[in-house]
Amino acid sequence: MKHKLLIILASLFMFTASPAFAQDKVSHQRNELVKVENENIDEQYEVFDDPYDGQHHYYLSVGHLGMGDEVLQVLFDPICELFIPLGNNLAEALAMLEQLKEFYKSTPGTTMEVQGCLALGFPTDRLETVTVTARKVLLRRKLEFSLQREGYIRATYVGKSDFSSLVRGVKVYGKIHPKEF
């Protein structure tokens, strides 16, 4: 009985104390513009707005990264996501998405570098270089988003059809919300 009372009191303290700790951090919101789910690999990709400091911040989430080498990737971190900053207005975001969509047409093996961050839940200011590589696997075009970490490659793959769906969704969102351009 005493243990149950202690657990209840500790739980109440944690729930009432947690808002006090949260006030020191920047308030983040993940306002989803478009989300695409790839049921074949149980992954989802998302374009969202994280408004803070009176400014829009658009991001692309390419999902969770596997770990391995150039040949084999094993998903071992289902918590952290790779975020690619797209810009501070919808026009910049759409331009970056169109640039990435155009990169699908590149010769397989061609690479480009973008900035991104691997983080839990929300993007951080700790940006690092992400290598984007055009791939062609069994007649399907994909982009590989990868980071080098501790001698391993952390990577995820986004198919062209999923990415095209994201771009179309952002265009529709822009038509509904023209003030964000």
N, C-alpha and C positions, 0 to 999 in steps of 0.2 A: 504494500500500500504506500509506504514511504517513497519507494522508487518511482511509482507512477506519479505521485505528486511532484517529485523532483523533476521528472521528465516534462510534465505539463508546465511547470513554472519556467523551466529552461526554454521550452518552445515558445512560450508567451514572451519571454525576454528577447529572444532572437527575432521574433516577428515585430516587436515594437521598437527594437533598437536598430534594425536594418535600415529603415528610412533615414535615420540620423547619419549613418555612414555613407549612404548613397548621395547625400547632398554635396559632398566635396567633389564628386566626379561630374564631368560634362554629361549633360542629359542627351542620350542618343535615342533616336527613333529609327526604325527600319520600315519606312513607308514603301511598300512593294508597288512597283509600277507594273512589272510583268514577271511571271514565274513559269518556267518550262520544266516538266518532269520527264526524265528519261527512265521509263520503267524497265528497260532491258538491263540497265546496270544500277538501278535503284539510286539515282542521283538527280538532283535538281539544280537548275541554273536560274539566276535571278538578277534583275536590274532593279535597284531601289534607290531611294533618296534618304539621306541621313542629314536632316536639317539641324544645324546648331550654329550658334553665334550669329543668328539672323541671315544665314547664307545656306543655299542648297548645296549638297555634296552628293553627286550621283556616283554609284558604284555598280560594277558587274561582279557577281559572285559566280565563280566557275566551279564551285563545289569543294569537295574534300579531296585531298591529295593522297596518292599512294606513295610507297617508298620502295626503291629498288635501283635498277640500272636501266640501260637503254633497251633491254629486252623484256624484263619482267618487272611489273609494278604490283605490289600487294597493298591493299587498303588496310592500314593499321590505325589511322587517326580519324575516326568518324566524327570528331568534335570541331576541329579547326577548319576554317574555310579560306580559300584564296580569293582576295578582293582586289579588283583592278579599278583604280580611280578613273572615272569617265569625264569629270569636269564639274563646273559649278552652275551650269544651266543646261537645259534640255538640248539646245543646239550643239554644245560641246559634247555632250554625252552621245547624241546620235551620230555626230561626226566620227568619234572614236569607234563606235560600234560598226559603222560603215567601213572604216579603215580595216578593222579586224575581219569583217565579212569578206572584203575584197582579198584579204590575205589567203583565204581558202583556195583561190585560183593559182597561187604560187606553185612553183615546182616543188614536189615533195622533198623535204630535207632543208628547205629554205627557212632561215630563222630571222626573227626580229626581237628587239628587247622593249619591254614596257615596264612601268613601275607597278608594284603591287605589294600586298602584305598578307601574310598568313596569320590569322588571328581567330580568336574565339568569339563568335556572335556578331561583333562589330569591327569595322576597319580601325586601325590605329594609325598614328603618324609615322610609325617605323616602316618606311617603304624600303623595298629592296628590288633588285633587278630580277624580272621574270622573263625567261626565254620562251618565246612563242614559236613553235615549229610547225610548218605545214606538213601533214601526213596524208598518205593515201593507203587505206587498208581495205583489201577486198572490194575495190571499186568505190569505196566510200571515202569522202574527204573529211578530215578531222584536223583540229588544231590541238597541239599538245602545249599545255601551260606547265612549265617546270621551273624548279628552284634547285640549286645545289646546296645541300646541307650535310655537313660532317662526312664527306666522302660518298654520300648517297644522292640519288636524284629523287626529288619529290615531284610527282607529276599527276596531271589529270587530263582527260581528253574530252573535247566537245565536238560533236558531230555537226556538219554543216546544216542539216535540217533543223536541229534544235536551236542553233545560233540564229538562223534565219527567222525562226518563230519569235525569238527574243526581239530582233530588230523590228519585225512587223508589229509586235506588241507595243514597243516604245513609240513607233510612228502613230499608232491608233491613240495611245495615251496623249501624245502631243496634240492631236486634233481635238481631243476632249478638253485638254488643259492648255490652250494656246498662250496663256500668260507666263508659263514657265519657260518659254523660248527666250 
